[in-house]
Amino acid sequence: MMRDEIELVLRSMVPGERKQFLFELMDAFPLFGEGSSAPAGGSEGPGPDRATMDALAAAQAELAAAKSELSRFNDAAYVTERLVELAKRLPDEQRRAVIKRLATAGLSEVRTVEVAKAESAPVAPRPAAPAPAPVAAPTAPAPANIAADFRKATGLTDADPIDSAKAAELGAVLAEFGGGLDELVWTAWRQVIAPQSRISRPGPLKRTLGQFVRGDATVSRQRVIDDVKLLRLITAATIAATSRAGKNFARKHLVKFSPDAIKAATGASGWGAQAKYWAKYEELAGVLTEDTIEAEIMQTIGEAARGLAEGKESSKP
């Protein structure tokens, strides 16, 4: 029987699937649908049997009940009551999520779902708001003599203002740079460039600068100026000597290995002189190694750097 088949199918479906099935069934058999009527007695073909009509009537009744149930969700009061009942069975985390979603939608009244529990729950203390950043007070202008020095050193005009705070920041940057350069240059000067030089380091520049800034009476401004000038002197001498090293080494090399130097060293002439020249060249070149060439180059740089630095140092009044 069709009724048995329909009931069997309905029992095997979940409620959500039943509604769709019933909709499709009513479309296929609109015997008792809205606006329809039973087929006329004179229609062609035999009409459905009683069992089929009963099954369709039962299906239509269940469909009507489903429509009625769905229509109740258009009633705000009904939905609210259902939501309250459902919220009672939800875990706290899900309930808070529902409240947050409703509050976001502007339904703040729905917070009553939590009733006294939510309102009496302890509230975690909020972190203290960070204190507003202090507003820096206008800085005083730099003293006239220091301002003049800054203008001269930085290429400013007399009309340009000097911010003492910015000048202090600049001083910190330059002190860091000068202290690092002092360590590097003096180490190279003492160990590689000119270890035999009579010019020696007066002391770590960073320490001298710190003593001066701290107000140490034993470190005057002139002391700082002298130490910085000496650092500049050996830095300039090292750079200048390095730039001249190639030409100076080539000159020393030619003094030994040029044809005229070889001829002069042997004193030979006439028949068989060529062999003596070659023998002399092999003798001189035999002592050339990577280490000896490097030592000669560094010696050339050191001699030039010492000459530049010590010459200028000795010319000071």
C-alpha positions in Angstrom: 0.0 0.0 0.0 1.1 3.6 -0.7 0.3 4.6 2.8 2.6 2.0 4.2 5.3 3.1 1.9 4.9 6.8 2.8 4.9 6.0 6.5 8.0 3.8 6.1 9.8 6.6 4.3 8.8 9.2 6.9 10.0 7.0 9.8 13.4 6.7 8.1 13.9 10.5 7.8 15.0 13.1 10.3 12.4 15.8 11.0 14.2 18.3 8.8 14.1 15.9 5.8 10.4 15.1 6.4 9.2 18.6 5.7 11.0 18.8 2.4 9.6 15.4 1.5 6.1 16.4 2.3 6.4 19.6 0.3 7.5 17.6 -2.7 4.8 15.0 -2.2 2.0 17.6 -2.1 3.4 19.1 -5.3 3.1 15.6 -6.9 -0.4 14.9 -5.5 -2.3 18.2 -5.0 -5.5 16.4 -4.0 -6.0 18.3 -0.8 -3.8 21.3 -1.3 -4.9 24.8 -1.0 -7.3 25.8 -3.8 -7.6 22.2 -5.1 -10.4 19.7 -5.0 -10.9 16.1 -5.5 -11.0 14.9 -9.1 -14.4 15.0 -10.8 -16.2 11.7 -11.2 -16.0 12.1 -15.0 -12.3 12.4 -15.2 -10.5 9.8 -17.2 -8.7 6.9 -15.4 -9.4 5.3 -12.1 -9.1 7.5 -9.0 -6.7 6.7 -6.1 -7.7 4.1 -3.7 -8.8 4.8 -0.1 -5.4 3.9 1.4 -3.6 6.3 -0.9 -6.0 9.1 0.0 -5.5 8.4 3.7 -1.7 8.5 3.4 -1.9 11.8 1.5 -4.3 13.2 4.1 -1.9 12.2 6.9 1.0 13.8 5.0 -1.0 16.9 4.5 -1.9 17.1 8.2 1.8 16.7 9.2 2.7 19.4 6.7 0.1 21.7 8.1 1.4 21.1 11.6 4.9 21.9 10.4 3.8 25.1 8.8 2.0 26.1 12.0 5.2 25.4 14.1 7.3 27.4 11.7 4.9 30.3 11.8 5.3 30.6 15.5 9.0 31.7 15.0 7.6 34.9 13.6 6.3 35.7 17.1 9.0 37.6 19.0 7.5 36.6 22.4 7.6 32.9 21.4 11.2 33.1 20.1 12.3 34.9 23.3 10.8 32.2 25.6 12.5 29.5 23.5 15.8 31.3 23.7 15.5 31.6 27.5 14.8 27.9 27.8 17.6 27.0 25.5 20.0 29.3 27.3 19.4 27.5 30.6 20.9 24.3 29.0 23.9 26.0 27.3 27.4 25.9 28.8 28.6 29.3 30.2 30.9 29.9 27.2 28.2 29.4 24.6 25.7 31.5 26.7 28.2 34.4 26.8 28.7 34.1 23.1 24.9 34.3 22.5 24.6 37.4 24.8 27.5 39.1 23.0 25.9 38.5 19.6 22.5 39.8 20.7 24.2 42.9 22.3 26.1 43.5 19.1 22.8 43.5 17.3 21.4 46.2 19.6 19.2 43.8 21.7 20.6 44.8 25.0 17.4 43.7 26.8 18.3 40.1 26.0 21.0 40.3 28.7 18.2 39.3 31.2 18.7 35.8 29.9 21.6 35.6 32.3 19.3 36.9 35.1 21.0 37.4 38.5 23.9 35.1 37.7 25.4 37.2 35.0 24.8 40.4 37.0 26.3 39.1 40.2 29.3 37.4 38.5 32.6 39.0 39.6 34.0 41.4 37.0 37.8 41.1 36.2 39.5 44.4 37.0 40.4 46.3 33.9 44.1 47.1 33.4 44.9 50.6 34.5 45.1 53.0 31.6 48.7 54.1 30.8 49.6 57.4 32.1 49.6 60.1 29.5 53.1 60.9 28.2 54.5 64.0 29.8 54.6 66.9 27.6 58.1 68.2 27.1 58.6 71.6 28.4 60.1 74.1 26.0 63.8 73.8 26.2 66.0 76.7 27.1 68.2 78.1 24.3 71.8 77.0 24.4 74.4 79.4 25.9 75.7 82.0 23.4 79.2 80.6 23.1 78.0 77.0 22.7 75.3 78.0 20.2 78.0 79.8 18.1 80.1 76.7 18.1 77.2 74.5 17.0 76.3 77.0 14.2 79.9 77.0 13.0 80.2 73.2 13.1 76.9 72.5 11.5 76.9 75.3 8.9 74.0 77.2 10.4 73.6 81.0 10.3 73.4 83.4 13.2 69.7 83.6 12.6 69.1 79.9 13.0 67.8 78.9 16.5 69.6 76.2 18.5 67.5 73.7 20.5 69.5 72.7 23.6 67.7 69.3 23.9 68.5 68.5 20.2 72.0 69.7 20.7 72.4 67.3 23.6 71.0 64.4 21.5 73.5 65.2 18.8 76.3 65.3 21.3 75.4 61.8 22.5 75.4 60.5 18.9 78.8 62.1 18.2 80.3 60.9 21.5 79.3 57.3 20.6 80.8 57.6 17.2 84.0 59.3 18.5 84.5 56.7 21.2 84.2 53.8 18.7 86.5 55.4 16.2 89.0 56.1 18.9 89.2 52.5 19.9 89.6 51.3 16.3 92.2 53.8 15.0 94.4 53.8 18.1 94.5 50.0 18.1 95.5 49.9 14.5 98.1 52.6 15.0 99.7 50.9 17.9 99.7 47.3 16.6 99.9 47.6 12.8 100.4 51.0 11.3 103.1 52.6 13.4 104.0 50.6 16.5 107.3 52.5 16.8 105.7 56.0 16.6 106.4 58.4 19.4 102.8 59.5 19.3 100.7 57.6 21.9 97.1 57.6 23.0 96.4 60.0 25.8 93.6 57.8 27.1 90.2 56.4 26.0 88.2 59.2 24.4 85.0 57.9 25.8 86.3 58.1 29.3 87.5 61.6 28.8 84.2 62.7 27.4 82.3 61.1 30.3 84.5 62.9 32.8 83.9 66.2 31.0 80.2 65.8 30.9 80.1 64.8 34.5 81.8 68.0 35.4 85.1 66.6 36.5 87.4 69.6 37.2 90.5 67.7 36.0 89.1 67.5 32.4 88.8 70.8 30.7 87.3 71.7 27.4 90.7 72.2 26.0 91.7 68.7 27.1 88.7 67.3 25.1 89.7 69.4 22.1 93.3 68.2 22.2 92.3 64.6 22.4 89.9 64.9 19.5 92.5 66.7 17.4 95.1 64.0 18.0 92.6 61.3 17.0 91.8 63.2 13.9 95.5 63.6 13.1 96.4 59.9 13.2 93.2 59.0 11.4 94.0 61.4 8.6 97.6 60.2 8.5 96.6 56.6 8.2 94.1 57.3 5.4 96.6 59.4 3.5 99.4 56.9 3.9 97.1 54.1 2.7 96.2 56.0 -0.4 99.9 56.5 -1.2 101.0 53.0 -0.4 100.7 51.7 -3.9 102.9 54.3 -5.4 105.5 54.1 -2.6 105.7 50.3 -2.8 106.1 50.5 -6.6 108.9 53.0 -6.2 110.8 50.8 -3.7 110.2 47.7 -5.9 111.7 49.4 -8.9 114.8 50.4 -7.0 115.6 46.7 -6.7 114.1 45.0 -9.7 114.2 47.5 -12.6 116.7 46.7 -15.4 118.9 49.6 -14.5 119.0 48.5 -10.9 119.9 45.0 -11.9 122.7 46.2 -14.2 124.0 48.5 -11.5 124.0 45.8 -8.9 126.0 43.3 -11.1 128.4 45.8 -12.7 128.6 43.4 -15.7 128.8 44.4 -19.3 129.6 42.9 -22.7 129.5 39.3 -23.6 127.8 37.1 -20.9 126.3 40.0 -19.0 122.8 38.9 -19.7 123.3 35.7 -17.8 124.7 37.6 -14.8 121.7 40.0 -14.9 119.3 37.1 -14.8 121.2 35.4 -12.0 121.0 38.6 -10.0 117.3 38.9 -10.6 116.8 35.3 -9.4 118.8 36.1 -6.3 116.7 39.1 -5.4 113.4 37.6 -6.3 114.1 34.4 -4.4 113.4 36.1 -1.1 110.0 37.4 -2.2 107.1 35.6 -0.5 103.5 36.6 0.3 104.6 37.5 3.8 107.6 39.6 2.8 105.6 41.5 0.3 102.8 42.2 2.9 105.5 43.3 5.4 107.0 45.7 2.9 103.6 47.2 2.0 102.8 47.7 5.7 106.2 49.2 6.3 105.6 51.6 3.5 102.3 52.6 5.0 103.7 52.9 8.5 106.6 55.1 7.4 104.3 57.4 5.5 101.8 57.6 8.3 104.5 58.3 10.9 106.0 61.0 8.7 102.7 62.7 8.2 101.5 62.5 11.8 104.8 63.2 13.6 105.7 66.0 11.2 102.5 67.8 11.9 102.6 67.0 15.6 106.1 68.4 15.9 105.1 71.5 14.0 102.6 72.5 16.7 103.6 75.6 18.7 
